[in-house]
Amino acid sequence: MNDPLLWALLGFALTTSVTPGPNNAMLTASGANFGFRRALPHMLGIIVGFPAMVLAIGLGLGTVFSTLPWLHLALKYVGAAYMVYLAWRIATAERGKGAAAAKPISFFEAAGFQWVNPKAWIMGVGALAAYTVPEAPVWSEAARVAGAFVFISSALWCGFGVAIGRLLTSDRAFRLFNYGMALALVASLIPVFIL
């Protein structure tokens, strides 16, 4: 375990995983709205989906986007549309009557979301560029970077949401919180279209 590059990679994974972004806004809202247990599939979808995406990028998907830039642009717009849809789901989540019919984001939705999440792409490409060595086999380097993110859990943000949910004692406070989380999710798209 005396590998400075691995320790740096783990530090990068931890830092980027705890900074605000689309996944963290959605997990906070999910924890506040549904509680920790019901948000577990959402967390697991991120924990599995993001490393799978990083592995795919490391094994050559990034080259596909370099060759076909229109595909990257299409993914950007599909991702933005999906994020707006998820923001709408957060903003319109109900409390009390009707809340039983509401459901948190599923495992497959969360895993699939990683492929259209701009922050996830930046984190994945950044980690692959900075924390791999060209002399090593591509598959082992990609697996190493993907593996680093498996161990960085999303439970912190969901737990934060659960704590906030306990403070939301009125329907008005609950609605305002959900509107705020939906707005934060949509605001996370600004850098995607400005840069």
ZAFIGU-895415 format. One record per residue: residue in three letters; x, y, z of N, C-alpha, C, O in turn; residue number from 1. Coordinates in steps of 0.02 Angstrom, whole numbers, plus 50000, padded with zeros to 5 digits. Atoms other than C-alpha are relative to their C-alpha. Layout:
N
ATOM,type,n_x,n_y,n_z,ca_x,ca_y,ca_z,c_x,c_y,c_z,o_x,o_y,o_z,seq
ATOM,ala,X,Y,Z,X,Y,Z,X,Y,Z,X,Y,Z,NUM
...
***
This chain:
195
ATOM,type,n_x,n_y,n_z,ca_x,ca_y,ca_z,c_x,c_y,c_z,o_x,o_y,o_z,seq
ATOM,met,50041,49940,50000,50000,50000,50000,50043,50063,50000,50018,50117,50015,1
ATOM,asn,49957,49941,50003,50150,50115,49980,50001,50026,49928,50054,50028,49896,2
ATOM,asp,50007,49975,50068,50087,50186,49815,49972,50070,50002,49911,50080,50010,3
ATOM,pro,50023,49931,49995,50080,50376,49815,49946,50018,49949,49902,50058,49963,4
ATOM,leu,50050,49986,50052,49979,50379,49652,49931,49974,50022,49881,50007,50010,5
ATOM,leu,50063,50027,49976,49846,50267,49730,49970,50044,50055,49910,50058,50054,6
ATOM,trp,50025,49957,49947,49833,50377,49885,49974,50066,49972,49923,50092,49995,7
ATOM,ala,50023,49939,50032,49819,50531,49775,49933,49988,49965,49888,50030,49968,8
ATOM,leu,50063,50017,50034,49683,50445,49672,49943,49994,50050,49888,50019,50038,9
ATOM,leu,50052,50007,49949,49586,50400,49830,49980,50068,50028,49921,50081,50041,10
ATOM,gly,50016,49932,49977,49600,50580,49889,49958,50038,49949,49911,50074,49968,11
ATOM,phe,50039,49969,50054,49535,50640,49720,49929,49973,50000,49881,50011,49995,12
ATOM,ala,50066,50032,50000,49391,50515,49727,49958,50026,50058,49899,50040,50051,13
ATOM,leu,50036,49976,49941,49344,50570,49903,49979,50073,49991,49921,50090,50003,14
ATOM,thr,50014,49929,50008,49355,50755,49864,49945,50013,49949,49899,50051,49962,15
ATOM,thr,50050,49988,50052,49256,50748,49704,49932,49969,50016,49881,49991,49992,16
ATOM,ser,50063,50033,49981,49126,50632,49780,49961,50039,50053,49900,50032,50057,17
ATOM,val,50036,49964,49948,49084,50748,49925,49985,50072,49981,49949,50106,50018,18
ATOM,thr,50017,49933,50021,49078,50911,49829,49932,49999,49966,49912,49949,49937,19
ATOM,pro,50068,49999,50029,48906,50967,49770,50000,49985,49925,50046,50003,49888,20
ATOM,gly,50009,50018,50070,48846,50899,49604,49931,49968,49993,49894,49962,50041,21
ATOM,pro,50066,50029,50012,48694,50818,49524,49985,49939,50044,49930,49935,50072,22
ATOM,asn,50013,50060,49959,48712,50650,49613,49988,50020,50073,49942,49993,50104,23
ATOM,asn,50007,49982,49930,48733,50733,49782,49936,50038,50014,49905,50029,50066,24
ATOM,ala,50065,49964,49991,48584,50850,49759,49943,49950,49999,49897,49955,50040,25
ATOM,met,50054,50049,50004,48475,50704,49708,49999,49954,50061,49946,49936,50086,26
ATOM,leu,49998,50043,49941,48536,50594,49852,49976,50037,50063,49942,50007,50104,27
ATOM,thr,50024,49961,49943,48505,50733,49978,49924,50005,49998,49891,49995,50049,28
ATOM,ala,50073,49997,50007,48329,50756,49911,49968,49932,50013,49915,49928,50045,29
ATOM,ser,50027,50067,49991,48300,50569,49908,50000,49980,50074,49951,49952,50099,30
ATOM,gly,49997,50015,49929,48357,50549,50088,49948,50038,50039,49915,50011,50084,31
ATOM,ala,50050,49959,49965,48247,50693,50146,49929,49977,49985,49886,49979,50029,32
ATOM,asn,50067,50018,50020,48096,50632,50049,49980,49928,50017,49922,49915,50033,33
ATOM,phe,50018,50071,49995,48106,50443,50068,50035,49963,50057,50016,49907,50073,34
ATOM,gly,49963,50034,49947,48228,50403,50208,50057,49959,49971,50061,49946,49911,35
ATOM,phe,49938,50033,50020,48392,50309,50203,49986,49932,49966,50013,49918,49913,36
ATOM,arg,50012,50068,50026,48324,50133,50174,49971,50001,49930,49993,49963,49887,37
ATOM,arg,50032,49998,50067,48213,50179,50026,50046,50031,49947,50036,50021,49888,38
ATOM,ala,49953,49970,50047,48357,50278,49948,50060,49954,49985,50102,49971,49943,39
ATOM,leu,49943,50046,50012,48478,50128,49953,50008,49980,49927,50064,49981,49902,40
ATOM,pro,49990,50017,50071,48443,50074,49773,50030,50058,49960,50071,50047,49915,41
ATOM,his,49972,49941,50033,48482,50252,49717,50075,50004,50014,50115,50013,49968,42
ATOM,met,49929,49998,49982,48648,50250,49812,50039,49945,49964,50092,49957,49937,43
ATOM,leu,49965,50057,50031,48694,50077,49746,50006,50010,49924,50056,49989,49895,44
ATOM,gly,49995,49986,50071,48655,50132,49568,50059,50045,49984,50092,50036,49933,45
ATOM,ile,49943,49955,50009,48783,50272,49585,50065,49962,50012,50113,49969,49974,46
ATOM,ile,49939,50035,49981,48910,50160,49670,50021,49949,49947,50080,49936,49938,47
ATOM,val,49985,50048,50054,48898,50032,49528,50006,50035,49933,50052,50020,49894,48
ATOM,gly,50003,49967,50066,48857,50147,49381,50060,50043,49984,50085,50042,49928,49
ATOM,phe,49944,49956,50014,48996,50273,49400,50065,49962,49985,50097,49976,49935,50
ATOM,pro,49940,50038,50018,49141,50149,49409,49994,49963,49933,50043,49956,49897,51
ATOM,ala,50009,50034,50065,49066,50054,49261,50012,50049,49943,50042,50031,49893,52
ATOM,met,49989,49949,50051,49066,50216,49161,50075,50017,49995,50101,50023,49940,53
ATOM,val,49928,49985,50000,49246,50255,49213,50038,49944,49965,50084,49957,49926,54
ATOM,leu,49967,50057,50032,49299,50081,49160,49990,50003,49924,50037,49991,49887,55
ATOM,ala,50013,49996,50072,49215,50104,48990,50040,50057,49968,50066,50049,49913,56
ATOM,ile,49960,49944,50027,49300,50273,48965,50073,49978,49994,50105,49990,49943,57
ATOM,gly,49930,50022,50000,49468,50198,49012,50014,49949,49947,50071,49945,49922,58
ATOM,leu,49990,50053,50050,49443,50055,48890,49986,50025,49929,49986,49985,49882,59
ATOM,gly,50004,49974,50068,49412,50171,48743,49940,50041,49980,49938,50066,49925,60
ATOM,leu,50059,49961,50019,49244,50258,48748,50019,50073,49987,49989,50106,49946,61
ATOM,gly,49977,49931,50011,49337,50425,48760,50023,50010,49929,50014,50064,49900,62
ATOM,thr,49977,49996,50069,49414,50388,48590,49941,50005,49952,49944,50041,49902,63
ATOM,val,50060,49996,50042,49241,50363,48516,49974,50072,49998,49955,50097,49945,64
ATOM,phe,50023,49931,49998,49192,50538,48574,50047,50047,49963,50025,50097,49934,65
ATOM,ser,49953,49959,50038,49351,50610,48499,49989,49992,49926,49994,50040,49888,66
ATOM,thr,50012,50015,50071,49311,50527,48333,49932,50025,49977,49925,50049,49921,67
ATOM,leu,50069,49979,50016,49125,50568,48338,49976,50054,50048,49937,50039,50093,68
ATOM,pro,50018,49948,49952,49106,50736,48426,49925,50013,50004,49900,50036,50056,69
ATOM,trp,50073,49991,49999,48921,50745,48378,49968,49955,50052,49917,49972,50082,70
ATOM,leu,50027,50046,49951,48891,50594,48490,50007,50029,50071,49962,50022,50112,71
ATOM,his,49989,49968,49935,48965,50687,48638,49950,50057,50010,49921,50064,50064,72
ATOM,leu,50048,49946,49996,48856,50838,48600,49929,49974,50011,49891,50002,50050,73
ATOM,ala,50066,50030,49991,48702,50728,48586,49991,49975,50072,49938,49985,50102,74
ATOM,leu,50002,50024,49931,48743,50648,48754,49991,50058,50048,49956,50052,50098,75
ATOM,lys,50007,49940,49957,48759,50822,48830,49927,50023,50003,49902,50038,50057,76
ATOM,tyr,50070,49976,50001,48583,50871,48774,49952,49948,50029,49904,49967,50063,77
ATOM,val,50042,50053,49970,48505,50704,48821,50009,50003,50076,49960,49998,50113,78
ATOM,gly,49986,49996,49929,48589,50719,48991,49966,50060,50032,49937,50055,50086,79
ATOM,ala,50032,49940,49974,48525,50896,49016,49925,49990,50005,49894,50009,50054,80
ATOM,ala,50072,50012,49998,48348,50845,48971,49982,49952,50056,49932,49962,50091,81
ATOM,tyr,50014,50048,49946,48356,50698,49091,50008,50033,50068,49969,50019,50114,82
ATOM,met,49990,49966,49937,48423,50809,49230,49941,50047,50015,49920,50052,50072,83
ATOM,val,50059,49957,49990,48278,50931,49204,49941,49957,50020,49902,49977,50064,84
ATOM,tyr,50054,50046,49981,48157,50783,49213,50008,49979,50074,49959,49978,50111,85
ATOM,leu,49988,50020,49931,48238,50725,49376,49986,50058,50048,49960,50048,50103,86
ATOM,ala,50015,49941,49959,48228,50903,49445,49925,50008,50008,49900,50024,50062,87
ATOM,trp,50073,49996,49996,48043,50904,49403,49973,49947,50049,49928,49962,50088,88
ATOM,arg,50022,50052,49953,48022,50738,49497,50012,50021,50072,49971,50010,50115,89
ATOM,ile,49984,49977,49932,48108,50813,49649,49951,50056,50020,49923,50055,50075,90
ATOM,ala,50042,49942,49984,48008,50976,49641,49927,49981,50012,49893,50014,50051,91
ATOM,thr,50070,50019,49994,47841,50886,49627,49988,49942,50048,49932,49916,50052,92
ATOM,ala,50009,50054,49951,47872,50752,49759,49950,50022,50053,49952,50079,50076,93
ATOM,glu,50052,49983,49952,47726,50746,49879,50016,49974,50069,50052,49925,50077,94
ATOM,arg,49994,50020,49931,47720,50733,50066,49930,49985,50026,49882,50017,50005,95
ATOM,gly,50065,50016,49972,47580,50654,50164,49960,49959,49950,49986,49911,49922,96
ATOM,lys,50041,50039,50046,47436,50593,50056,50029,50005,49929,50049,50058,49906,97
ATOM,gly,49969,50003,50066,47499,50539,49887,50074,49983,50003,50103,49963,49953,98
ATOM,ala,49928,50013,49994,47676,50518,49954,50015,49926,49994,50070,49907,49972,99
ATOM,ala,49989,50072,50004,47655,50329,49963,50010,49979,49927,50047,49931,49914,100
ATOM,ala,49993,50016,50071,47640,50326,49773,50067,50025,49972,50091,49999,49922,101
ATOM,ala,49935,49974,50022,47801,50428,49755,50053,49948,50014,50049,49909,50061,102
ATOM,lys,49946,50048,49989,47959,50329,49738,50067,50032,49984,50071,50076,49940,103
ATOM,pro,49934,49972,50014,48144,50368,49744,50027,49974,49934,49999,49928,49904,104
ATOM,ile,49967,50021,50061,48257,50350,49594,50024,49928,50009,50051,49911,50062,105
ATOM,ser,49983,50071,49994,48288,50166,49559,50074,49988,49987,50111,50033,49966,106
ATOM,phe,49931,50021,50012,48453,50072,49547,50019,50013,49927,50071,50042,49913,107
ATOM,phe,49984,49994,50071,48446,50068,49357,49998,50072,49975,50038,50092,49933,108
ATOM,glu,50002,49929,50018,48395,50250,49341,50064,50035,50023,50093,50075,49986,109
ATOM,ala,49940,49968,49973,48540,50303,49453,50063,49976,49963,50107,50017,49948,110
ATOM,ala,49942,50025,50037,48665,50189,49364,50002,50029,49930,50055,50049,49905,111
ATOM,gly,50003,49972,50067,48606,50250,49194,50013,50075,49999,50041,50101,49951,112
ATOM,phe,49989,49928,49996,48611,50431,49251,50074,50017,49996,50092,50071,49972,113
ATOM,gln,49928,49984,50000,48800,50420,49271,50025,50014,49929,50072,50052,49920,114
ATOM,trp,49979,49993,50070,48815,50410,49081,49982,50068,49971,50009,50088,49920,115
ATOM,val,50020,49934,50024,48731,50580,49060,50015,50054,50051,49993,50111,50042,116
ATOM,asn,49984,49953,49947,48797,50665,49217,50065,50035,49983,50118,50004,49982,117
ATOM,pro,49939,49964,50020,48921,50801,49167,50055,49996,50052,50114,49989,50034,118
ATOM,lys,49948,50002,49948,49011,50801,49335,50033,49931,50000,50093,49926,50010,119
ATOM,ala,49972,50067,50001,49033,50612,49324,50051,49992,49944,50103,49962,49953,120
ATOM,trp,49953,50004,50056,49115,50628,49153,50064,50038,50015,50119,50014,50001,121
ATOM,ile,49941,49960,49983,49231,50765,49214,50043,49963,50050,50104,49960,50043,122
ATOM,met,49963,50038,49949,49279,50662,49367,50034,49940,49969,50093,49927,49982,123
ATOM,gly,49972,50061,50030,49305,50503,49265,50058,50014,49954,50111,49983,49960,124
ATOM,val,49947,49983,50047,49407,50581,49126,50060,50030,50037,50117,50014,50022,125
ATOM,gly,49946,49969,49961,49506,50686,49250,50041,49948,50038,50103,49951,50039,126
ATOM,ala,49964,50052,49962,49549,50535,49358,50041,49956,49953,50098,49938,49970,127
ATOM,leu,49963,50042,50047,49600,50431,49207,50061,50036,49972,50113,50005,49962,128
ATOM,ala,49944,49962,50027,49710,50570,49140,50055,50011,50052,50114,50008,50036,129
ATOM,ala,49951,49981,49949,49794,50613,49304,50029,49942,50040,50086,49946,50062,130
ATOM,tyr,49979,50052,49953,49807,50449,49400,50014,49932,49967,50008,49880,49999,131
ATOM,thr,49980,50062,50034,49858,50320,49270,50070,50010,49971,50093,50066,49961,132
ATOM,val,49934,49996,50031,50027,50278,49197,49997,49965,49932,49969,49910,49927,133
ATOM,pro,50006,50028,50068,50046,50246,49010,50035,49933,49991,50017,49895,49946,134
ATOM,glu,49962,50063,50008,50168,50101,49035,49960,49939,50022,49974,49884,50000,135
ATOM,ala,50040,50056,49974,50038,49994,49126,49946,49981,49951,49926,50022,49909,136
ATOM,pro,50056,50020,50044,49903,49893,49037,49939,50045,50011,49921,50061,50068,137
ATOM,val,50058,49955,49997,49752,50002,48997,49945,49972,50045,49917,50009,50085,138
ATOM,trp,50055,50029,49962,49627,49881,49073,50013,50002,50075,49967,50015,50114,139
ATOM,ser,49985,49999,49928,49718,49873,49241,49998,50071,50028,49976,50081,50084,140
ATOM,glu,50002,49930,49977,49736,50062,49252,49927,50024,50004,49908,50058,50052,141
ATOM,ala,50071,49981,49999,49552,50088,49208,49964,49967,50059,49924,49998,50093,142
ATOM,ala,50031,50036,49944,49501,49956,49335,50021,50030,50067,49981,50034,50114,143
ATOM,arg,49974,49969,49938,49609,50039,49468,49963,50065,50015,49942,50077,50071,144
ATOM,val,50036,49937,49991,49528,50209,49441,49927,49987,50017,49899,50017,50063,145
ATOM,ala,50070,50016,49987,49353,50134,49434,49992,49973,50071,49944,49990,50107,146
ATOM,gly,50003,50030,49933,49388,50034,49592,50007,50052,50056,49976,50044,50109,147
ATOM,ala,49992,49948,49949,49442,50190,49687,49933,50032,50016,49919,50050,50073,148
ATOM,phe,50064,49967,49990,49269,50263,49663,49948,49953,50031,49899,49977,50060,149
ATOM,val,50047,50048,49969,49179,50103,49719,50001,50009,50076,49949,50002,50109,150
ATOM,phe,49994,49996,49927,49244,50132,49895,49979,50067,50029,49976,50075,50090,151
ATOM,ile,50023,49935,49976,49187,50312,49905,49924,50000,49997,49894,50002,49943,152
ATOM,ser,50072,50011,49996,49008,50299,49964,49960,50064,49994,49984,50118,50011,153
ATOM,ser,50048,49944,50005,48860,50413,49929,49957,50005,50063,49913,50048,50067,154
ATOM,ala,50041,50002,49940,48789,50374,50101,50002,50067,50038,49952,50085,50070,155
ATOM,leu,49994,49937,49964,48851,50540,50172,49945,50050,49977,49912,50080,50019,156
ATOM,trp,50049,49952,50025,48738,50645,50059,49929,49977,50015,49886,50017,50031,157
ATOM,cys,50067,50026,49985,48588,50532,50084,49985,50010,50075,49930,50030,50093,158
ATOM,gly,50009,49990,49928,48614,50538,50273,49988,50073,50016,49948,50089,50061,159
ATOM,phe,50011,49928,49992,48625,50727,50262,49928,50017,49983,49896,50057,50017,160
ATOM,gly,50069,49989,50019,48458,50725,50173,49951,49975,50052,49900,50007,50067,161
ATOM,val,50043,50028,49947,48381,50614,50306,49997,50049,50059,49943,50062,50086,162
ATOM,ala,49998,49952,49944,48438,50738,50441,49959,50062,49983,49922,50087,50025,163
ATOM,ile,50039,49942,50021,48365,50883,50342,49925,49983,50000,49884,50024,50022,164
ATOM,gly,50070,50020,50002,48203,50786,50316,49967,50001,50068,49908,50015,50074,165
ATOM,arg,50028,49998,49932,48181,50775,50504,49985,50071,50023,49944,50082,50067,166
ATOM,leu,50011,49929,49982,48189,50965,50514,49942,50030,49961,49917,50083,49980,167
ATOM,leu,50054,49974,50042,48056,50989,50380,49933,49979,50029,49904,49929,50009,168
ATOM,thr,50060,50020,49964,47906,50987,50492,49935,50023,49968,49882,49997,49983,169
ATOM,ser,50061,49977,50032,47783,51083,50383,50001,49982,49925,50054,49972,49896,170
ATOM,asp,50004,50014,50071,47721,51048,50208,50033,50056,49959,50064,50043,49908,171
ATOM,arg,49968,49944,50035,47780,51221,50156,50076,49993,50000,50107,50002,49948,172
ATOM,ala,49927,50009,49996,47958,51189,50217,50022,49943,49955,50074,49947,49922,173
ATOM,phe,49986,50058,50042,47955,51021,50129,50001,50020,49925,50046,50002,49889,174
ATOM,arg,50004,49977,50070,47900,51101,49963,50059,50046,49983,50089,50039,49930,175
ATOM,leu,49945,49954,50013,48029,51240,49978,50067,49963,49994,50108,49980,49951,176
ATOM,phe,49939,50040,50004,48167,51114,50011,50004,49964,49932,50056,49966,49899,177
ATOM,asn,50001,50035,50064,48116,51011,49859,50011,50047,49941,50046,50030,49893,178
ATOM,tyr,49989,49951,50053,48108,51167,49750,50074,50020,49998,50103,50027,49945,179
ATOM,gly,49928,49982,49996,48282,51215,49811,50045,49946,49972,50093,49961,49936,180
ATOM,met,49960,50056,50026,48352,51042,49772,49992,49994,49924,50040,49980,49888,181
ATOM,ala,50012,50003,50072,48271,51043,49600,50038,50057,49965,50068,50047,49912,182
ATOM,leu,49964,49943,50029,48343,51216,49566,50076,49988,50000,50110,50004,49952,183
ATOM,ala,49928,50016,49997,48517,51159,49623,50019,49951,49945,50072,49957,49915,184
ATOM,leu,49987,50049,50052,48506,51013,49503,50002,50033,49931,50047,50020,49892,185
ATOM,val,50001,49965,50065,48458,51123,49356,50058,50049,49995,50088,50056,49942,186
ATOM,ala,49944,49953,50000,48590,51253,49406,50066,49964,49985,50113,49994,49958,187
ATOM,ser,49938,50037,50014,48723,51116,49394,50011,49992,49925,50066,49972,49905,188
ATOM,leu,49992,50004,50073,48692,51119,49206,50034,50062,49971,50059,50060,49915,189
ATOM,ile,49972,49937,50027,48755,51298,49187,50071,49991,49974,50085,50012,49918,190
ATOM,pro,49931,50007,50026,48940,51253,49174,50004,49954,49938,50050,49961,49897,191
ATOM,val,49999,50046,50058,48898,51116,49048,49991,50037,49935,50022,50020,49885,192
ATOM,phe,50015,49964,50062,48833,51241,48922,50039,50065,49993,50039,50095,49939,193
ATOM,ile,49958,49940,50005,48948,51387,48963,50071,49982,49979,50102,50019,49940,194
ATOM,leu,49931,50019,50015,49113,51294,48952,50006,49968,49932,50061,49949,49912,195
***
